[in-house]
């Protein structure tokens, strides 16, 4: 599995420069100044800004696996007809040919490091109709991803069911976890912590002010961009901005560039920096 710190190229939907040119070029300048490439994905459809979900997962330099993108739980009826076709994107942008999987799985539901991934159990509920058992789904996942697969419960009442809004790998043995200790869903938190412990993973908390009734992703600090040795930390003009940035600087600052970025222009559609980018090693 190609981990975030091994990537060197950031793909972004061609919609973003049109939506907010000034903010887009600010992000592009941060990435290129750090020595990495920024490329636009052509042929992404109207308002399908978050390319992480529909693009393939990179396992090796020339090994990509394309899962089925079927976001019927969180796209409304009008949006269903505007879902980006990753096959067309691959052909138009002359990207490497991926292997195709029959599993329904969004790229945003994969938190990865070099030897393992964390995925929420939405992958189980989405695929039960086409497999005989949950064990068969897990077998197919491991076969496709060629690494250890750890499944955690999706966050209660969060419609996307994505892992990248809940948890991220710092390294092979440590994860960042949204601080939900003040939320009533402590049952979810206790279950996740138990799963992490059973897999010999330690965790560190990062602030999260996102609430289930808000329309934007403001407050979702864990959805940062990580490419190579660059970490771009989303900021939302909230009091927790400084704390989130400080945590990231303490975790990554000695060997990495940690840069804050006002991400409200991206967050207003429901996702943040990891959602809006597809990072690969080229």
C-alpha positions, 0 to 999 in steps of 0.5 A: 500500500502506498502511504500518504508520505510516499506520494508526490502528486496531488490530483484535484478536480478541475471544478475547484479552480472555477469554484474559487480560483484565489483559494485554489491557487493558494493551495496549489502554491503551497503544494508546489513550493514543497516540491510536489506536483499538482494536476487537474482531473478533467471530466469530473462532473458538476459539483462532484468536487471530492475526487478521493471517493471515486478515484482508485486506490494505489497499492504500488507504483503501477498497481491501482484498484478501482472500487465501485462508487455508488453513493446513494446514501448521501447523494440526492436524486438529482445528484445521482445522475451527475456522478463522475465516471472514473473510467472516463476520468482515467481515459481522458487523463491518461491515467494508469489502468487499474484493476477493477473490483466489484466491491462498493467502497468509497476512497474516503472510507479508506484510512491507510498506511503502508501495511494496513487500512482502516475502513468503517463497517459501511463496506459490509452493509453496502456489499451484503446483497452480493456476498454470502457472508460478512466473512466473504466480504472481508476476504474480498477486501483483503484480496483487493487491498493486499494488506491487513484490513481493520473494520471499525463501526461507522459514526452514528447517523453520519450518512457517508460512513467514511473513515477519513472523517474519523481516523487517520494514520500517523505511522504504522502504529499510531492513529489520530482519532476525532475527539468525541469524548463530549458527544453522547455516542461514547459507545462508538468511541469505546468500541473503536478504542477497543478495536485499536487496542486489539490491533496494537494501535495507539491513538491521539485525539484531535479536535472535532467541532463538526455536528450532525446538523451542519451543512458544511465540514467546518471543524473537521481537522482530521481531513487534512492533506498529506503528500510526501513530507507536506501536511496542510492543516485545514483551518476554519476561523474557530478557536480550535484552529490553533490547538489542531495546528499545534497537535499536527506540528508536534506530531509531524513538525520535525521531519515535515512541513506543516502548513495551515490553510483556510479551508472553508471554501472547500468545507462548504460542500461537505468535505475538506482537504483529503476528500478534495484530493487524490494523492499518488506516487508517480 
